[in-house]
Amino acid sequence: MIMAVASGKGGTGKTTVALALAAMAGPETRLLDCDVEEPNCHLFLPSEVKCQATVHVPVPVVDPARCNGCGQCAQFCAYHALAALPRQLLIFPELCHSCGGCFQVCPTQALHEEPEAIGTIEIRRHQNLELISGRLTVGKTMSPPLIRAVKKYIDDRNTTVIDCPPGTACPVVTAVRGADYVVLVTEPTPFGLHDLTLAVDVMRELGLACGVILNRADAGDRSVHDYCRRENLPLLLEIPQRRAIAEAYSRGQPLLEAMPELQTEFRQLLERLKTETATGAIIP
């Protein structure tokens, strides 16, 4: 089973929930930290990096001797990664989406591609849990290729939990694609509800089944409950607001160490989702 943990906004407790689900998912579970701009799952799973790989993407490079200045490549690029000046072709690698279209339209074959490093993948093992983290290089802006590289480590034979980036933009869409179920973590605040509605709209547009975990459940109002009821959206679990959780988090200790009584609820939730996914009972 592939389970993605996402949220419409940052700071809701997404990583906290992802770690708890991975801890209760059984042996040989893989946790993929796809929040590549700020990966932090490793802070709660002390272990050494046992393997590291650099991820590259192809970017165009121009041969001035071949370029006739026609500008077709710049006209084709929807992302403005190329700019044709009267005597020079400028290339902005940070805007390039590596689609390869500029190579196809160039009449003189003045462009060729070269690999550019955008980040790294780090693999760690903590007890029976394998953690694969993506880390985007500072200054790089294209995180989806790195997220796709991390997702190549999904093991269909065992449970995979994906810790997604926050928000509802392209990185999130890339992270949740192909998931059997998406857990949306939110909080009982106006901001939490607003961004939850955006996240739900995205999951429904993608045709992905999703449910809600409400973090700090007793610290706000009932608006999230009312929304879930109106939208026929399952409220999977409620995590209370407790000082012990915050203190443990600040020390790098996972949720289930601070509140071991939640282990049963997370285990039951996983069993329920696995059963419903296997039987096709979950409807997006």
N, C-alpha and C positions, 0 to 999 in steps of 0.2 A: 504494500500500500504506500502511495505517495501522498503525504499530508503537508500542505503548505500553511504556514502561520503568517498572517499579514495584518495590516492595520491601516486605516485611512490617514493616521497621523503618527508622529513619533511620540515616544514617552508613555505609551499606554501599557507596556508590559509584554510586548510581543516576544522579545528574547526570553523573558522569564517563562512564558508559556511554552515556547519551543523547547527549552531545556527540560521542562517538566515532562512534556510529551515524549521526548526522546529517551529520558531516563526510565520511563515506565513502558516503553515499547518492546522491551525484550532484548535478548542478546543479538549482537551483530547488527544493531540499528545504525544507520548512517544519519548524521546531522549535517546538513549543508547550510553553511552560513553565507547566504547570498546577499546580505546587506554589505556589499563589497566596499562601499565608501566609508563605512565605520564598523567593521566586523568586531564583535565582542564576545562571542560564545566561548572563545578560548580562555577568557578571564575567569570563567566559572568551572572550567574543566582542566585543571593543572596537568600539563603534559608537555613533552618536548616535540618539536616538529620533526617527524621522521622522514618526510619527503617534501620537496618544494619544487615547483615548476613555474616557469615564466610563460605568460600568455601573450601572444602576438596577434596583431591584425594587419592585413595588407593595406598600405597607403600608396597613392600614386607619386611617382617621381618623374620629372620631365627631362628630356634630352633636348637642350636648346638648339642643337644642330639640326634636329629633325622637325622641331615645332615651326609651323608656318604662321602662327598667330591667328588662325581662323576663329578660335573662340567657341567651337562646337562643344568642347568638353565643359566649359563654364556654363554654357546655355543649358546643357543637359542636367547638370548637378542641381538637385532640388535643395541641397543643404548649403549651397554657396561655399563649398570647400575649395573651389577654384575661381580665380578671377583673372580674366584675360585683359592685360594692358596692351597698349600699342606695340611695345617692344619686349614684353615679358609676361610669362604665365606665373601667377602666384598660387601657391598651394598652401592650404591651412589644414594640416593633418588633424587638429583637434576637432574639426567639423566633419571630417570624412566618416561616412557610414560603411565604407568598404564594400559598396555594392558592385563595383567593377564596371559600371556603365560608361565611365569616361574612357576606359581602354577600348570599349567597343565602338564608340563614335569617333574616335580620333582617326582622321584620314591618312595621317603620315606615320602612325605608330610611334609617336613621340613620347608616349607615356608607358612606363612599366611600373610594376608594383614591387615594393620592398617591405619586409616585416618591421613593425614598430611595436615595442613592448608596451603594454597598457597596465599590466599588473601581475600578480603572482597567485598561485594556489598553494596552500599549506595543508598538509595532512597530519593529523595527530590521532592518537588513540588513548582514550581514558577508560580503563576497565574494559567493558564489552562494547563501548560506544566509539565509533569512528567519526571524527570531526573533519570535514573538508571545508576550509575557509577560503574565500576569495578576498584579495586585498588590492584595490585599485590604486595605481601609482598616483601620488599627489600631483595635481595639475591636469590629469586626464579626466575627460568628461563622458566618455562613452562606456558606460558600465554594462549594457546588455551583452556585448560579446564575452566579457569576463564571466557574467552570470551563466551564460550558456555553457562556458567551459567548465564551470563548477558542476552544473547539472549533468554533465557527462558521467559523473561518478554515481549517479542513481543506480541502485542495485534492485532490480525487479524481484529478486528472490527474497528480500527482506524489507522491513519497514524503513522508509526514508522520510525524515522530517526536514522541511525547508524553512529556514528563518529568512523571511523576505525583507526587502527594503520597505521603509514606511512610504505612505502616500498612495497615489493611484496612477502614476506616470509609467513610461515605458519600462523602467527597471522592474516594477512590480508585475506588470503584464508578462514580462519575460520569465520572471521567477515562478509565477503560478501556473503557467501553461503546462498542461499535461498532468496536473495534480488530480488525484482521485477526490480530494476534499480540501476545502480551504477553511481554516479557522480564523475568524476575524476577531481580533482583540480590541476592546474599546473600554472606555471609562464613562461613568455617569455624569458627564458634564455637557454643556451645550456644544463645545468644540468636539468632544468625543462623538456625540450623536450626529453632528453635521458631517464629519469626515467618515463615519460609519456608513451613512447613506450613500456617499460617493463610492466607497469601496464595494458595497453591495451591488450598486448599479454596474460596476465594472465586472464583477464576477458573473452577474446574470447575462451581461453582454457576451462574455466568453463562454457561457454555458456551463459554468462550474458550480457544483453543489457547495454550499457554504453554511456555516452556523456561527454563533457569536459566543465568545467568552467575555464576561464582564469583570474587569479587574477593579479593585477598590470599590466593590459593589455597594457598600454601605456608607460611602462618603459623599453621595450626591442624591439626585432625584430619581424618579421612576420613568423618565422619558425614554430611556433605551428599552425598558420592558414594554412600554406601550408601543413603541415602533416595531419591535420584534413581533408582537401580537398582531398588529395591523398587517404586517408584511408576511405573516405566516413563516417567520424565520426562527429556527430553533435556537433557544438560549441554552447553550450546552452546559455552562458551568459559571458559577459566581465565586470569585476570589475576594475575600473580605479585606478591608483596610486594617492592617495590623502593623504596629511599630516594629515588631520582631522581624517582619518580612523586609522592611526597609533597612534595618540594621544588618541583617544577613546579606542583603544585596550589596551594601557598602563594603562588606568584608569579602565579597566575591563568593558567597555561598548561595547555592541554588534555592529556589522556593521550597522544594520538598524537604530540604534539611531544616528550614525554618518552621515549616508546618507539615510534619510528616503525616498528620491526619488527612491531608489532601491526597495522599497516594492512592487510596481506595477510589476516590472520585475520578482521578485521572485514569486509573487502570480501567474502570468501568466505562469511561467515555471512549477510550481506545477500542475496547472490545465491541462496544456498540457500533462505532463507525466502521470498524473492519467488517463486522457482520452485515451491516446495511450496504456497504460498498460491494461486498462479494455477492450479495443476493439481488443487487440492483434496486434496493428499496429507497435509496436516496435519489430525489428528483431535484435538479437545479432550480 
